């Protein structure tokens, strides 16, 4: 029997993105609506295939990023401007320096509503954060690259062979903002 393990915080390598910019520099992602993904929009360098830097992520709406971030940037010299991020389990926007330098990113005029951390700034040098708006976030900005808010466990009671087993499961911090119709 094939067992498929769902993505979790410790297993982000195969997580799904609504829009993925992978090892492709100077891409512009503008005026999109992305919802119910694990990463909303992600720009990621690769040491073998190249950088994803100098990317512009602008005027997008990202809703319901479950498990991870609304906008995830693991590259340098990017512009993240005028996006609306709603309902991210982890950060609304994360600047991660683990893929390269993670430096010289500009994050401005974004609106982040319902996120664990509004902007997780990473450890890269020269990142600029200006005039971002935060609503219903636990931390507006926080330095570092580690996941900042634990998801509370949910107890699932199951009956098996006449006895009750309790298992702990992780759930998203909030449900998806919309449900697609079953048509």
mmCIF file of the C-alpha atoms, coordinates in Angstrom:
data_MODEL
# 
_entry.id   MODEL 
# 
loop_
_atom_site.group_PDB 
_atom_site.id 
_atom_site.type_symbol 
_atom_site.label_atom_id 
_atom_site.label_alt_id 
_atom_site.label_comp_id 
_atom_site.label_asym_id 
_atom_site.label_entity_id 
_atom_site.label_seq_id 
_atom_site.pdbx_PDB_ins_code 
_atom_site.Cartn_x 
_atom_site.Cartn_y 
_atom_site.Cartn_z 
_atom_site.occupancy 
_atom_site.B_iso_or_equiv 
_atom_site.pdbx_formal_charge 
_atom_site.auth_seq_id 
_atom_site.auth_comp_id 
_atom_site.auth_asym_id 
_atom_site.auth_atom_id 
_atom_site.pdbx_PDB_model_num 
ATOM 1   C CA . UNK A 1 1   ? 0.000   0.000  0.000   1.00 0.00 ? 1   UNK A CA 1 
ATOM 2   C CA . UNK A 1 2   ? 1.353   3.413  -0.970  1.00 0.00 ? 2   UNK A CA 1 
ATOM 3   C CA . UNK A 1 3   ? 1.270   5.924  1.864   1.00 0.00 ? 3   UNK A CA 1 
ATOM 4   C CA . UNK A 1 4   ? 1.377   9.568  0.889   1.00 0.00 ? 4   UNK A CA 1 
ATOM 5   C CA . UNK A 1 5   ? 2.528   11.832 3.672   1.00 0.00 ? 5   UNK A CA 1 
ATOM 6   C CA . UNK A 1 6   ? 1.004   15.308 3.703   1.00 0.00 ? 6   UNK A CA 1 
ATOM 7   C CA . UNK A 1 7   ? 3.337   18.278 3.742   1.00 0.00 ? 7   UNK A CA 1 
ATOM 8   C CA . UNK A 1 8   ? 4.212   19.600 7.137   1.00 0.00 ? 8   UNK A CA 1 
ATOM 9   C CA . UNK A 1 9   ? 6.474   22.262 8.590   1.00 0.00 ? 9   UNK A CA 1 
ATOM 10  C CA . UNK A 1 10  ? 9.470   19.928 8.665   1.00 0.00 ? 10  UNK A CA 1 
ATOM 11  C CA . UNK A 1 11  ? 8.938   18.856 5.037   1.00 0.00 ? 11  UNK A CA 1 
ATOM 12  C CA . UNK A 1 12  ? 8.787   21.917 2.812   1.00 0.00 ? 12  UNK A CA 1 
ATOM 13  C CA . UNK A 1 13  ? 10.863  20.560 -0.085  1.00 0.00 ? 13  UNK A CA 1 
ATOM 14  C CA . UNK A 1 14  ? 7.881   19.325 -2.075  1.00 0.00 ? 14  UNK A CA 1 
ATOM 15  C CA . UNK A 1 15  ? 5.331   21.937 -1.037  1.00 0.00 ? 15  UNK A CA 1 
ATOM 16  C CA . UNK A 1 16  ? 3.106   23.417 -3.730  1.00 0.00 ? 16  UNK A CA 1 
ATOM 17  C CA . UNK A 1 17  ? 3.218   27.043 -4.847  1.00 0.00 ? 17  UNK A CA 1 
ATOM 18  C CA . UNK A 1 18  ? 0.520   28.952 -6.651  1.00 0.00 ? 18  UNK A CA 1 
ATOM 19  C CA . UNK A 1 19  ? 3.234   30.724 -8.668  1.00 0.00 ? 19  UNK A CA 1 
ATOM 20  C CA . UNK A 1 20  ? 6.850   29.507 -8.588  1.00 0.00 ? 20  UNK A CA 1 
ATOM 21  C CA . UNK A 1 21  ? 9.816   31.460 -9.968  1.00 0.00 ? 21  UNK A CA 1 
ATOM 22  C CA . UNK A 1 22  ? 12.655  28.942 -9.849  1.00 0.00 ? 22  UNK A CA 1 
ATOM 23  C CA . UNK A 1 23  ? 16.202  29.836 -10.917 1.00 0.00 ? 23  UNK A CA 1 
ATOM 24  C CA . UNK A 1 24  ? 14.876  32.451 -13.345 1.00 0.00 ? 24  UNK A CA 1 
ATOM 25  C CA . UNK A 1 25  ? 16.016  36.048 -12.762 1.00 0.00 ? 25  UNK A CA 1 
ATOM 26  C CA . UNK A 1 26  ? 14.262  39.295 -13.688 1.00 0.00 ? 26  UNK A CA 1 
ATOM 27  C CA . UNK A 1 27  ? 10.709  37.903 -13.781 1.00 0.00 ? 27  UNK A CA 1 
ATOM 28  C CA . UNK A 1 28  ? 7.681   40.145 -13.161 1.00 0.00 ? 28  UNK A CA 1 
ATOM 29  C CA . UNK A 1 29  ? 4.645   38.668 -11.414 1.00 0.00 ? 29  UNK A CA 1 
ATOM 30  C CA . UNK A 1 30  ? 1.822   41.194 -11.351 1.00 0.00 ? 30  UNK A CA 1 
ATOM 31  C CA . UNK A 1 31  ? -1.954  41.402 -10.834 1.00 0.00 ? 31  UNK A CA 1 
ATOM 32  C CA . UNK A 1 32  ? -2.592  37.716 -10.041 1.00 0.00 ? 32  UNK A CA 1 
ATOM 33  C CA . UNK A 1 33  ? -4.969  36.132 -7.545  1.00 0.00 ? 33  UNK A CA 1 
ATOM 34  C CA . UNK A 1 34  ? -3.602  33.045 -5.791  1.00 0.00 ? 34  UNK A CA 1 
ATOM 35  C CA . UNK A 1 35  ? -5.503  31.067 -3.160  1.00 0.00 ? 35  UNK A CA 1 
ATOM 36  C CA . UNK A 1 36  ? -5.426  27.872 -1.099  1.00 0.00 ? 36  UNK A CA 1 
ATOM 37  C CA . UNK A 1 37  ? -1.792  26.918 -1.682  1.00 0.00 ? 37  UNK A CA 1 
ATOM 38  C CA . UNK A 1 38  ? 1.082   26.025 0.606   1.00 0.00 ? 38  UNK A CA 1 
ATOM 39  C CA . UNK A 1 39  ? 3.216   28.925 -0.690  1.00 0.00 ? 39  UNK A CA 1 
ATOM 40  C CA . UNK A 1 40  ? 1.292   31.609 -2.558  1.00 0.00 ? 40  UNK A CA 1 
ATOM 41  C CA . UNK A 1 41  ? 4.115   33.054 -4.667  1.00 0.00 ? 41  UNK A CA 1 
ATOM 42  C CA . UNK A 1 42  ? 7.712   31.839 -4.331  1.00 0.00 ? 42  UNK A CA 1 
ATOM 43  C CA . UNK A 1 43  ? 10.974  33.089 -5.899  1.00 0.00 ? 43  UNK A CA 1 
ATOM 44  C CA . UNK A 1 44  ? 13.820  30.653 -5.205  1.00 0.00 ? 44  UNK A CA 1 
ATOM 45  C CA . UNK A 1 45  ? 17.523  30.536 -6.187  1.00 0.00 ? 45  UNK A CA 1 
ATOM 46  C CA . UNK A 1 46  ? 19.130  27.192 -6.971  1.00 0.00 ? 46  UNK A CA 1 
ATOM 47  C CA . UNK A 1 47  ? 22.901  26.677 -6.504  1.00 0.00 ? 47  UNK A CA 1 
ATOM 48  C CA . UNK A 1 48  ? 23.103  24.511 -9.645  1.00 0.00 ? 48  UNK A CA 1 
ATOM 49  C CA . UNK A 1 49  ? 20.595  26.155 -11.986 1.00 0.00 ? 49  UNK A CA 1 
ATOM 50  C CA . UNK A 1 50  ? 20.965  29.809 -11.024 1.00 0.00 ? 50  UNK A CA 1 
ATOM 51  C CA . UNK A 1 51  ? 19.354  32.775 -9.300  1.00 0.00 ? 51  UNK A CA 1 
ATOM 52  C CA . UNK A 1 52  ? 15.773  33.959 -9.149  1.00 0.00 ? 52  UNK A CA 1 
ATOM 53  C CA . UNK A 1 53  ? 16.755  37.468 -8.082  1.00 0.00 ? 53  UNK A CA 1 
ATOM 54  C CA . UNK A 1 54  ? 15.822  40.859 -9.492  1.00 0.00 ? 54  UNK A CA 1 
ATOM 55  C CA . UNK A 1 55  ? 12.206  39.687 -9.581  1.00 0.00 ? 55  UNK A CA 1 
ATOM 56  C CA . UNK A 1 56  ? 9.240   42.031 -9.152  1.00 0.00 ? 56  UNK A CA 1 
ATOM 57  C CA . UNK A 1 57  ? 6.190   40.716 -7.293  1.00 0.00 ? 57  UNK A CA 1 
ATOM 58  C CA . UNK A 1 58  ? 3.583   43.469 -7.470  1.00 0.00 ? 58  UNK A CA 1 
ATOM 59  C CA . UNK A 1 59  ? -0.155  44.073 -7.067  1.00 0.00 ? 59  UNK A CA 1 
ATOM 60  C CA . UNK A 1 60  ? -1.030  40.412 -6.409  1.00 0.00 ? 60  UNK A CA 1 
ATOM 61  C CA . UNK A 1 61  ? -3.681  39.030 -4.053  1.00 0.00 ? 61  UNK A CA 1 
ATOM 62  C CA . UNK A 1 62  ? -2.629  35.963 -2.087  1.00 0.00 ? 62  UNK A CA 1 
ATOM 63  C CA . UNK A 1 63  ? -5.175  34.263 0.183   1.00 0.00 ? 63  UNK A CA 1 
ATOM 64  C CA . UNK A 1 64  ? -5.163  31.132 2.317   1.00 0.00 ? 64  UNK A CA 1 
ATOM 65  C CA . UNK A 1 65  ? -1.512  30.021 2.252   1.00 0.00 ? 65  UNK A CA 1 
ATOM 66  C CA . UNK A 1 66  ? -1.712  26.916 4.354   1.00 0.00 ? 66  UNK A CA 1 
ATOM 67  C CA . UNK A 1 67  ? 1.336   25.645 6.238   1.00 0.00 ? 67  UNK A CA 1 
ATOM 68  C CA . UNK A 1 68  ? 3.833   28.159 4.793   1.00 0.00 ? 68  UNK A CA 1 
ATOM 69  C CA . UNK A 1 69  ? 4.092   31.778 3.530   1.00 0.00 ? 69  UNK A CA 1 
ATOM 70  C CA . UNK A 1 70  ? 1.972   34.011 1.332   1.00 0.00 ? 70  UNK A CA 1 
ATOM 71  C CA . UNK A 1 71  ? 5.000   35.356 -0.540  1.00 0.00 ? 71  UNK A CA 1 
ATOM 72  C CA . UNK A 1 72  ? 8.310   33.526 -0.097  1.00 0.00 ? 72  UNK A CA 1 
ATOM 73  C CA . UNK A 1 73  ? 11.531  34.994 -1.480  1.00 0.00 ? 73  UNK A CA 1 
ATOM 74  C CA . UNK A 1 74  ? 14.804  33.054 -1.232  1.00 0.00 ? 74  UNK A CA 1 
ATOM 75  C CA . UNK A 1 75  ? 16.918  35.276 -3.499  1.00 0.00 ? 75  UNK A CA 1 
ATOM 76  C CA . UNK A 1 76  ? 18.303  38.823 -3.681  1.00 0.00 ? 76  UNK A CA 1 
ATOM 77  C CA . UNK A 1 77  ? 17.482  42.226 -5.197  1.00 0.00 ? 77  UNK A CA 1 
ATOM 78  C CA . UNK A 1 78  ? 13.731  41.609 -5.462  1.00 0.00 ? 78  UNK A CA 1 
ATOM 79  C CA . UNK A 1 79  ? 10.905  44.129 -5.245  1.00 0.00 ? 79  UNK A CA 1 
ATOM 80  C CA . UNK A 1 80  ? 7.754   43.053 -3.374  1.00 0.00 ? 80  UNK A CA 1 
ATOM 81  C CA . UNK A 1 81  ? 5.307   45.944 -3.742  1.00 0.00 ? 81  UNK A CA 1 
ATOM 82  C CA . UNK A 1 82  ? 1.586   46.665 -3.254  1.00 0.00 ? 82  UNK A CA 1 
ATOM 83  C CA . UNK A 1 83  ? 0.484   43.061 -2.689  1.00 0.00 ? 83  UNK A CA 1 
ATOM 84  C CA . UNK A 1 84  ? -2.409  41.977 -0.467  1.00 0.00 ? 84  UNK A CA 1 
ATOM 85  C CA . UNK A 1 85  ? -1.728  38.850 1.565   1.00 0.00 ? 85  UNK A CA 1 
ATOM 86  C CA . UNK A 1 86  ? -4.593  37.375 3.588   1.00 0.00 ? 86  UNK A CA 1 
ATOM 87  C CA . UNK A 1 87  ? -4.648  34.293 5.790   1.00 0.00 ? 87  UNK A CA 1 
ATOM 88  C CA . UNK A 1 88  ? -1.089  32.915 5.876   1.00 0.00 ? 88  UNK A CA 1 
ATOM 89  C CA . UNK A 1 89  ? -0.338  30.197 8.392   1.00 0.00 ? 89  UNK A CA 1 
ATOM 90  C CA . UNK A 1 90  ? 3.311   31.310 8.702   1.00 0.00 ? 90  UNK A CA 1 
ATOM 91  C CA . UNK A 1 91  ? 4.576   34.667 7.366   1.00 0.00 ? 91  UNK A CA 1 
ATOM 92  C CA . UNK A 1 92  ? 2.700   36.969 5.041   1.00 0.00 ? 92  UNK A CA 1 
ATOM 93  C CA . UNK A 1 93  ? 6.052   37.673 3.352   1.00 0.00 ? 93  UNK A CA 1 
ATOM 94  C CA . UNK A 1 94  ? 9.301   35.832 4.084   1.00 0.00 ? 94  UNK A CA 1 
ATOM 95  C CA . UNK A 1 95  ? 12.755  36.960 2.973   1.00 0.00 ? 95  UNK A CA 1 
ATOM 96  C CA . UNK A 1 96  ? 14.860  33.820 3.388   1.00 0.00 ? 96  UNK A CA 1 
ATOM 97  C CA . UNK A 1 97  ? 18.641  34.044 3.135   1.00 0.00 ? 97  UNK A CA 1 
ATOM 98  C CA . UNK A 1 98  ? 19.276  30.277 3.081   1.00 0.00 ? 98  UNK A CA 1 
ATOM 99  C CA . UNK A 1 99  ? 19.267  30.044 -0.763  1.00 0.00 ? 99  UNK A CA 1 
ATOM 100 C CA . UNK A 1 100 ? 21.894  32.735 -1.307  1.00 0.00 ? 100 UNK A CA 1 
ATOM 101 C CA . UNK A 1 101 ? 22.612  36.112 0.156   1.00 0.00 ? 101 UNK A CA 1 
ATOM 102 C CA . UNK A 1 102 ? 18.947  37.110 0.610   1.00 0.00 ? 102 UNK A CA 1 
ATOM 103 C CA . UNK A 1 103 ? 20.037  40.747 0.512   1.00 0.00 ? 103 UNK A CA 1 
ATOM 104 C CA . UNK A 1 104 ? 18.899  44.014 -1.049  1.00 0.00 ? 104 UNK A CA 1 
ATOM 105 C CA . UNK A 1 105 ? 15.200  43.131 -1.231  1.00 0.00 ? 105 UNK A CA 1 
ATOM 106 C CA . UNK A 1 106 ? 12.648  45.951 -1.096  1.00 0.00 ? 106 UNK A CA 1 
ATOM 107 C CA . UNK A 1 107 ? 9.278   45.264 0.549   1.00 0.00 ? 107 UNK A CA 1 
ATOM 108 C CA . UNK A 1 108 ? 6.884   48.214 0.386   1.00 0.00 ? 108 UNK A CA 1 
ATOM 109 C CA . UNK A 1 109 ? 3.214   49.168 0.456   1.00 0.00 ? 109 UNK A CA 1 
ATOM 110 C CA . UNK A 1 110 ? 1.967   45.620 1.069   1.00 0.00 ? 110 UNK A CA 1 
ATOM 111 C CA . UNK A 1 111 ? -1.111  44.814 3.148   1.00 0.00 ? 111 UNK A CA 1 
ATOM 112 C CA . UNK A 1 112 ? -0.912  41.727 5.326   1.00 0.00 ? 112 UNK A CA 1 
ATOM 113 C CA . UNK A 1 113 ? -3.985  40.493 7.176   1.00 0.00 ? 113 UNK A CA 1 
ATOM 114 C CA . UNK A 1 114 ? -4.129  37.349 9.346   1.00 0.00 ? 114 UNK A CA 1 
ATOM 115 C CA . UNK A 1 115 ? -0.627  35.919 9.476   1.00 0.00 ? 115 UNK A CA 1 
ATOM 116 C CA . UNK A 1 116 ? 1.604   34.549 12.176  1.00 0.00 ? 116 UNK A CA 1 
ATOM 117 C CA . UNK A 1 117 ? 4.328   37.040 11.208  1.00 0.00 ? 117 UNK A CA 1 
ATOM 118 C CA . UNK A 1 118 ? 3.704   39.906 8.811   1.00 0.00 ? 118 UNK A CA 1 
ATOM 119 C CA . UNK A 1 119 ? 7.235   40.002 7.376   1.00 0.00 ? 119 UNK A CA 1 
ATOM 120 C CA . UNK A 1 120 ? 9.923   37.511 8.359   1.00 0.00 ? 120 UNK A CA 1 
ATOM 121 C CA . UNK A 1 121 ? 13.072  39.404 7.381   1.00 0.00 ? 121 UNK A CA 1 
ATOM 122 C CA . UNK A 1 122 ? 15.723  36.687 7.217   1.00 0.00 ? 122 UNK A CA 1 
ATOM 123 C CA . UNK A 1 123 ? 19.354  37.490 7.941   1.00 0.00 ? 123 UNK A CA 1 
ATOM 124 C CA . UNK A 1 124 ? 20.321  39.127 4.629   1.00 0.00 ? 124 UNK A CA 1 
ATOM 125 C CA . UNK A 1 125 ? 21.828  42.592 4.635   1.00 0.00 ? 125 UNK A CA 1 
ATOM 126 C CA . UNK A 1 126 ? 20.352  45.648 3.046   1.00 0.00 ? 126 UNK A CA 1 
ATOM 127 C CA . UNK A 1 127 ? 16.682  44.600 2.955   1.00 0.00 ? 127 UNK A CA 1 
ATOM 128 C CA . UNK A 1 128 ? 14.382  47.637 2.979   1.00 0.00 ? 128 UNK A CA 1 
ATOM 129 C CA . UNK A 1 129 ? 10.887  47.518 4.523   1.00 0.00 ? 129 UNK A CA 1 
ATOM 130 C CA . UNK A 1 130 ? 8.701   50.621 4.122   1.00 0.00 ? 130 UNK A CA 1 
ATOM 131 C CA . UNK A 1 131 ? 5.048   51.540 4.571   1.00 0.00 ? 131 UNK A CA 1 
ATOM 132 C CA . UNK A 1 132 ? 3.590   48.045 4.930   1.00 0.00 ? 132 UNK A CA 1 
ATOM 133 C CA . UNK A 1 133 ? 0.191   47.629 6.612   1.00 0.00 ? 133 UNK A CA 1 
ATOM 134 C CA . UNK A 1 134 ? -0.516  44.864 9.133   1.00 0.00 ? 134 UNK A CA 1 
ATOM 135 C CA . UNK A 1 135 ? -3.858  43.638 10.466  1.00 0.00 ? 135 UNK A CA 1 
ATOM 136 C CA . UNK A 1 136 ? -4.479  40.667 12.756  1.00 0.00 ? 136 UNK A CA 1 
ATOM 137 C CA . UNK A 1 137 ? -0.857  39.482 12.803  1.00 0.00 ? 137 UNK A CA 1 
ATOM 138 C CA . UNK A 1 138 ? 0.971   38.022 15.800  1.00 0.00 ? 138 UNK A CA 1 
ATOM 139 C CA . UNK A 1 139 ? 4.314   39.712 14.915  1.00 0.00 ? 139 UNK A CA 1 
ATOM 140 C CA . UNK A 1 140 ? 4.458   42.610 12.418  1.00 0.00 ? 140 UNK A CA 1 
ATOM 141 C CA . UNK A 1 141 ? 8.124   42.037 11.527  1.00 0.00 ? 141 UNK A CA 1 
ATOM 142 C CA . UNK A 1 142 ? 10.607  39.576 12.916  1.00 0.00 ? 142 UNK A CA 1 
ATOM 143 C CA . UNK A 1 143 ? 14.202  38.796 11.981  1.00 0.00 ? 143 UNK A CA 1 
ATOM 144 C CA . UNK A 1 144 ? 15.370  35.270 11.258  1.00 0.00 ? 144 UNK A CA 1 
ATOM 145 C CA . UNK A 1 145 ? 14.367  32.495 8.911   1.00 0.00 ? 145 UNK A CA 1 
ATOM 146 C CA . UNK A 1 146 ? 12.795  29.998 11.276  1.00 0.00 ? 146 UNK A CA 1 
ATOM 147 C CA . UNK A 1 147 ? 9.108   29.294 11.547  1.00 0.00 ? 147 UNK A CA 1 
ATOM 148 C CA . UNK A 1 148 ? 7.826   31.621 14.254  1.00 0.00 ? 148 UNK A CA 1 
ATOM 149 C CA . UNK A 1 149 ? 4.383   30.459 15.427  1.00 0.00 ? 149 UNK A CA 1 
ATOM 150 C CA . UNK A 1 150 ? 3.512   26.893 16.357  1.00 0.00 ? 150 UNK A CA 1 
ATOM 151 C CA . UNK A 1 151 ? 0.212   25.589 15.067  1.00 0.00 ? 151 UNK A CA 1 
ATOM 152 C CA . UNK A 1 152 ? -1.893  24.352 17.974  1.00 0.00 ? 152 UNK A CA 1 
ATOM 153 C CA . UNK A 1 153 ? -2.413  20.584 17.936  1.00 0.00 ? 153 UNK A CA 1 
ATOM 154 C CA . UNK A 1 154 ? -5.844  19.149 17.283  1.00 0.00 ? 154 UNK A CA 1 
ATOM 155 C CA . UNK A 1 155 ? -6.870  15.896 18.938  1.00 0.00 ? 155 UNK A CA 1 
ATOM 156 C CA . UNK A 1 156 ? -8.432  13.327 16.635  1.00 0.00 ? 156 UNK A CA 1 
ATOM 157 C CA . UNK A 1 157 ? -10.191 10.478 18.397  1.00 0.00 ? 157 UNK A CA 1 
ATOM 158 C CA . UNK A 1 158 ? -10.471 7.250  16.379  1.00 0.00 ? 158 UNK A CA 1 
ATOM 159 C CA . UNK A 1 159 ? -11.968 3.883  17.232  1.00 0.00 ? 159 UNK A CA 1 
ATOM 160 C CA . UNK A 1 160 ? -9.810  0.944  16.292  1.00 0.00 ? 160 UNK A CA 1 
ATOM 161 C CA . UNK A 1 161 ? -10.332 -2.699 17.299  1.00 0.00 ? 161 UNK A CA 1 
ATOM 162 C CA . UNK A 1 162 ? -12.640 -1.727 20.143  1.00 0.00 ? 162 UNK A CA 1 
ATOM 163 C CA . UNK A 1 163 ? -10.314 0.810  21.747  1.00 0.00 ? 163 UNK A CA 1 
ATOM 164 C CA . UNK A 1 164 ? -9.918  4.558  21.372  1.00 0.00 ? 164 UNK A CA 1 
ATOM 165 C CA . UNK A 1 165 ? -6.639  5.944  20.030  1.00 0.00 ? 165 UNK A CA 1 
ATOM 166 C CA . UNK A 1 166 ? -5.726  9.593  20.288  1.00 0.00 ? 166 UNK A CA 1 
ATOM 167 C CA . UNK A 1 167 ? -3.431  11.069 17.681  1.00 0.00 ? 167 UNK A CA 1 
ATOM 168 C CA . UNK A 1 168 ? -2.191  14.599 17.346  1.00 0.00 ? 168 UNK A CA 1 
ATOM 169 C CA . UNK A 1 169 ? -2.608  16.264 13.974  1.00 0.00 ? 169 UNK A CA 1 
ATOM 170 C CA . UNK A 1 170 ? -1.573  19.708 12.802  1.00 0.00 ? 170 UNK A CA 1 
ATOM 171 C CA . UNK A 1 171 ? -4.114  21.881 11.126  1.00 0.00 ? 171 UNK A CA 1 
ATOM 172 C CA . UNK A 1 172 ? -3.830  25.206 9.389   1.00 0.00 ? 172 UNK A CA 1 
ATOM 173 C CA . UNK A 1 173 ? -4.261  28.222 11.619  1.00 0.00 ? 173 UNK A CA 1 
ATOM 174 C CA . UNK A 1 174 ? -7.490  29.042 9.824   1.00 0.00 ? 174 UNK A CA 1 
ATOM 175 C CA . UNK A 1 175 ? -9.570  27.469 7.094   1.00 0.00 ? 175 UNK A CA 1 
ATOM 176 C CA . UNK A 1 176 ? -9.214  28.406 3.474   1.00 0.00 ? 176 UNK A CA 1 
ATOM 177 C CA . UNK A 1 177 ? -10.966 31.689 2.647   1.00 0.00 ? 177 UNK A CA 1 
ATOM 178 C CA . UNK A 1 178 ? -13.086 30.027 0.002   1.00 0.00 ? 178 UNK A CA 1 
ATOM 179 C CA . UNK A 1 179 ? -14.191 26.607 -1.086  1.00 0.00 ? 179 UNK A CA 1 
ATOM 180 C CA . UNK A 1 180 ? -14.364 25.775 -4.801  1.00 0.00 ? 180 UNK A CA 1 
ATOM 181 C CA . UNK A 1 181 ? -17.758 24.554 -5.938  1.00 0.00 ? 181 UNK A CA 1 
ATOM 182 C CA . UNK A 1 182 ? -18.154 20.851 -6.623  1.00 0.00 ? 182 UNK A CA 1 
ATOM 183 C CA . UNK A 1 183 ? -19.654 21.357 -10.075 1.00 0.00 ? 183 UNK A CA 1 
# 
